[in-house]
Amino acid sequence: MIEFQRLSKRYSDVKALDDVSFTVPAGSVTGFLGPNGAGKSTAMRILAGLSRPTSGSATVLGRPYAGLERPGYEVGTLLDASAQHPGRSGREVLTLGAMMLGLPRSRVDDVLELVGLTGKEGRRAVGGYSLGMRQRLGIGHALLGRPRALVLDEPANGLDPQGIHWMRGLLRDLADSGCAVLLSSHLLHEVEQVADRIVMIGRGRLLAQGTPAELGQGRGLEQTFLELTAAADRSLA
Ligand SMILES: Nc1ncnc2c1ncn2[C@@H]1O[C@H](COP(=O)(O)OP(=O)(O)OP(=O)(O)O)[C@@H](O)[C@H]1O
């Protein structure tokens, strides 16, 4: 389970997160929606131990990232698909990750297959990958240790329709096997199709949470999203 409790983050005069609380239960996909600058990446970076909260907490299985005993087995993260060194091959990236986790080389082949990268693609330098291929590699890297929680920031960016279909199936299978999946996206329809629950934020504040049907209120998620985010903009204007 992933939990954000009264999480706030301030960057000098910007309140990137303001008292945000929500839970990502084990065995579910939670879609994290918000317009540009809403605070999604900030919340995910804090959860991954890359940034400190001003107040509140973000925990995986009850512990902050720094307190996890075996982080690679507990939470997998994909925060920036383009963060890998362009000169390394996909296989090298995964092999380094597998070595850090003490996993056998065979796990690299399993993961390449899981994310749909061929042996030839795995041997190519990441600098020559399309964004969709980088997303697949990043998802594979996050899954190396078969973690119990998964945090993906905009993983659908750059994926083609087949790729999006594949990712939807993968996330569903992971959740069905007990994983807590948190997924941020701008693609409302995509999220609607895969998420069991949706959390909406705007201007650093929690705007709504519930199932897609509850939030869509019969008129569609997009309408609710547009109204709530516009109201958040007005209240802080
Ligand atoms: N390192 C930083 N220094 C100063 N301000 C920052 C920093 N990181 C984020 N911010 C600000 O915090 C706010 C939230 O940004 P964040 O990147 O978390 O939003 P987001 O919801 O992920 O946006 P997007 O959908 O565009 O990726 C924005 O106003 C952003 O400018």
PDBQT file of the ligand as one rigid body, heavy atoms in Angstrom, charges set to zero:
ROOT
HETATM    1  N1  LIG A 301      12.632  22.022  -8.104  1.00  0.00    +0.000 N 
HETATM    2  C1  LIG A 301      11.657  22.924  -8.147  1.00  0.00    +0.000 A 
HETATM    3  N2  LIG A 301      11.868  24.217  -7.812  1.00  0.00    +0.000 NA
HETATM    4  C2  LIG A 301      10.890  25.131  -7.829  1.00  0.00    +0.000 A 
HETATM    5  N3  LIG A 301       9.602  24.866  -8.166  1.00  0.00    +0.000 NA
HETATM    6  C3  LIG A 301       9.326  23.597  -8.515  1.00  0.00    +0.000 A 
HETATM    7  C4  LIG A 301      10.318  22.571  -8.529  1.00  0.00    +0.000 A 
HETATM    8  N4  LIG A 301       9.724  21.400  -8.906  1.00  0.00    +0.000 NA
HETATM    9  C5  LIG A 301       8.421  21.694  -9.122  1.00  0.00    +0.000 A 
HETATM   10  N5  LIG A 301       8.183  23.004  -8.901  1.00  0.00    +0.000 N 
HETATM   11  C6  LIG A 301       6.882  23.681  -9.000  1.00  0.00    +0.000 C 
HETATM   12  O1  LIG A 301       5.963  22.924  -8.246  1.00  0.00    +0.000 OA
HETATM   13  C7  LIG A 301       4.701  22.893  -8.908  1.00  0.00    +0.000 C 
HETATM   14  C8  LIG A 301       4.273  21.435  -9.143  1.00  0.00    +0.000 C 
HETATM   15  O2  LIG A 301       5.115  20.868 -10.144  1.00  0.00    +0.000 OA
HETATM   16  P1  LIG A 301       5.045  19.338 -10.583  1.00  0.00    +0.000 P 
HETATM   17  O3  LIG A 301       6.161  19.111 -11.548  1.00  0.00    +0.000 OA
HETATM   18  O4  LIG A 301       4.982  18.495  -9.377  1.00  0.00    +0.000 OA
HETATM   19  O5  LIG A 301       3.639  19.275 -11.334  1.00  0.00    +0.000 OA
HETATM   20  P2  LIG A 301       3.021  18.135 -12.258  1.00  0.00    +0.000 P 
HETATM   21  O6  LIG A 301       1.614  17.948 -11.815  1.00  0.00    +0.000 OA
HETATM   22  O7  LIG A 301       3.891  16.937 -12.243  1.00  0.00    +0.000 OA
HETATM   23  O8  LIG A 301       3.065  18.828 -13.684  1.00  0.00    +0.000 OA
HETATM   24  P3  LIG A 301       3.219  18.211 -15.172  1.00  0.00    +0.000 P 
HETATM   25  O9  LIG A 301       1.933  17.524 -15.463  1.00  0.00    +0.000 OA
HETATM   26  O10 LIG A 301       3.427  19.438 -16.010  1.00  0.00    +0.000 OA
HETATM   27  O11 LIG A 301       4.416  17.295 -15.152  1.00  0.00    +0.000 OA
HETATM   28  C9  LIG A 301       4.841  23.720 -10.171  1.00  0.00    +0.000 C 
HETATM   29  O12 LIG A 301       4.414  25.022  -9.898  1.00  0.00    +0.000 OA
HETATM   30  C10 LIG A 301       6.339  23.693 -10.421  1.00  0.00    +0.000 C 
HETATM   31  O13 LIG A 301       6.762  24.842 -11.123  1.00  0.00    +0.000 OA
ENDROOT
TORSDOF 0
